[in-house]
Amino acid sequence: MKKLFALLPLLLCTGLAQALIIYRPENSSAINTVRCYIRITDESGNDVTAEETRASYAWVTDPADRPPKDLHPYAGRYYLEGGIAAHIGFRKQGRYTITVYTPADEQQLSPAANGKEWVSNTFTYRTDSTLKVLFVSPTADDNGFYDGGWYLSHRAPKFYKVTKPHRH
């Protein structure tokens, strides 16, 4: 968690007036490699992920355990894997809806593959908010087994060695 907040000054120096970190802490190895993609829509429901934002990512959990000081610009769609923090700058002030999703054809390695797109809850973000970090965690059934979904929250998920999945 300390490493995540060490990245905050880098984020604030990006030159964009409004910025947000979306962090996906590590989970079990089977779910860490399943990518979830970030979708940002404006108040009219238009997907503005590429047009109205600029984003980079950093490995917060690095195998070499170095401080997460290296930001890498995304070359295509914005995505997260376990241990990655996305740094998203908004070009315009306003209200945006954020979701994360995993297409059905990209779940092959997951223990929760179900042939359906995994889509998170919807989070409404206002650029004038004091909120600067969102957390993404996988969802689980009542027994704690991954069930093919994502959960976005402004609160950090509970941990026990790795992030506990969000139970419905």
C-alpha positions in Angstrom: 0.0 0.0 0.0 2.9 2.4 0.8 4.2 1.8 -2.7 0.9 2.8 -4.2 0.9 6.2 -2.4 4.6 6.7 -3.4 3.2 6.9 -7.0 0.8 9.7 -6.2 3.4 12.5 -6.8 4.2 11.1 -10.2 0.5 11.0 -11.1 0.0 14.6 -10.0 3.0 15.8 -12.2 1.5 14.5 -15.5 0.4 17.9 -16.6 -3.3 17.0 -16.6 -5.5 18.9 -14.2 -7.5 15.9 -13.0 -6.1 12.4 -12.4 -7.1 9.1 -10.9 -5.3 5.9 -10.0 -7.1 2.6 -10.6 -5.2 -0.1 -8.7 -5.7 -3.9 -8.9 -3.9 -5.5 -6.0 -2.5 -9.1 -6.5 -4.8 -12.1 -6.0 -4.0 -15.8 -6.5 -1.8 -16.5 -9.4 -4.7 -18.1 -11.4 -6.6 -14.8 -11.5 -3.7 -12.3 -11.6 -3.0 -12.9 -15.3 -6.6 -12.4 -16.4 -6.8 -8.9 -17.7 -9.6 -6.5 -17.0 -10.0 -3.6 -19.3 -11.0 -0.1 -18.3 -14.0 1.6 -19.9 -14.7 5.3 -19.3 -17.9 6.9 -20.5 -19.1 10.5 -20.3 -22.4 11.8 -19.1 -24.0 11.1 -22.4 -22.9 7.4 -22.3 -20.2 7.8 -25.0 -17.1 5.7 -24.6 -14.3 8.4 -24.1 -11.6 6.1 -22.8 -9.2 6.9 -25.6 -10.4 10.4 -26.6 -10.7 12.2 -23.2 -8.0 10.5 -21.2 -4.3 9.8 -21.2 -3.0 6.9 -19.2 0.1 5.1 -18.1 0.6 2.1 -15.8 3.1 0.9 -13.2 3.8 -2.4 -11.6 3.2 -1.8 -7.9 4.2 -5.4 -7.1 7.5 -5.9 -8.9 9.3 -9.2 -8.8 12.5 -7.3 -8.1 10.7 -5.4 -5.3 12.0 -2.0 -6.6 10.0 1.1 -5.9 7.2 1.6 -8.5 8.7 4.7 -10.1 8.5 3.6 -13.7 5.4 4.7 -15.6 4.7 3.1 -19.0 2.3 4.6 -21.4 -0.4 2.3 -22.7 0.0 1.4 -26.4 -3.6 0.3 -26.8 -6.6 -0.4 -24.5 -6.1 0.4 -20.9 -6.0 -2.8 -18.8 -5.1 -4.1 -15.4 -3.6 -7.4 -14.1 -2.8 -8.2 -10.5 -0.3 -5.8 -9.2 -0.8 -3.0 -11.7 -1.9 0.6 -11.1 -3.3 2.6 -14.0 -2.7 6.4 -13.9 -5.5 8.1 -15.8 -5.5 11.8 -16.5 -8.7 13.5 -17.7 -8.5 16.2 -20.3 -11.8 17.8 -19.3 -13.4 18.3 -16.0 -16.7 16.5 -15.5 -18.5 13.4 -14.4 -17.4 10.0 -15.8 -18.6 6.5 -15.4 -15.9 3.8 -14.9 -16.3 0.1 -15.4 -13.8 -2.8 -15.9 -14.6 -5.9 -18.0 -13.0 -9.0 -19.3 -14.2 -10.4 -22.7 -15.3 -14.1 -22.7 -12.6 -15.1 -25.1 -9.9 -13.8 -22.7 -10.8 -16.0 -19.7 -9.2 -19.3 -20.7 -6.7 -19.3 -17.9 -9.1 -18.4 -15.2 -10.7 -20.9 -12.7 -13.9 -18.8 -13.1 -14.2 -18.9 -16.9 -17.9 -19.0 -17.7 -18.2 -18.0 -21.4 -19.7 -14.6 -20.5 -18.2 -11.2 -20.4 -17.2 -10.2 -16.8 -18.3 -6.7 -16.1 -17.9 -4.8 -12.9 -20.3 -2.5 -11.0 -20.4 1.0 -12.3 -18.5 3.7 -10.5 -19.3 7.4 -11.0 -16.2 9.6 -10.8 -16.2 13.4 -10.6 -12.9 15.0 -11.5 -13.4 17.7 -8.9 -13.7 15.0 -6.2 -11.0 14.5 -3.6 -11.0 10.8 -4.5 -7.8 9.8 -6.2 -7.7 6.0 -6.0 -10.1 3.3 -7.0 -9.5 -0.4 -6.3 -10.4 -3.4 -8.5 -10.9 -6.9 -7.0 -12.4 -10.1 -8.4 -15.8 -11.2 -7.2 -16.5 -14.5 -5.4 -19.5 -16.5 -4.3 -20.5 -17.1 -0.7 -18.0 -19.9 -0.5 -15.1 -17.7 -1.6 -14.7 -19.2 -5.1 -14.1 -16.8 -7.9 -17.3 -16.4 -9.9 -16.3 -14.3 -12.9 -16.7 -10.7 -12.1 -15.0 -7.5 -10.9 -15.8 -5.0 -8.2 -14.8 -1.3 -8.2 -14.6 0.5 -4.9 -13.0 3.6 -3.3 -12.1 1.4 -0.4 -9.2 -0.9 -0.3 -10.1 -4.6 -0.3 -9.3 -6.7 2.7 -6.0 -8.6 2.6 -4.7 -11.9 3.8 -1.3 -12.4 2.0 -3.2 -11.5 -1.2 -6.4 -9.5 -1.8 -9.5 -11.2 -0.8 -12.2 -11.3 -3.5 -15.3 -9.2 -3.1 -18.2 -11.3 -2.0 -21.7 -10.3 -3.2 
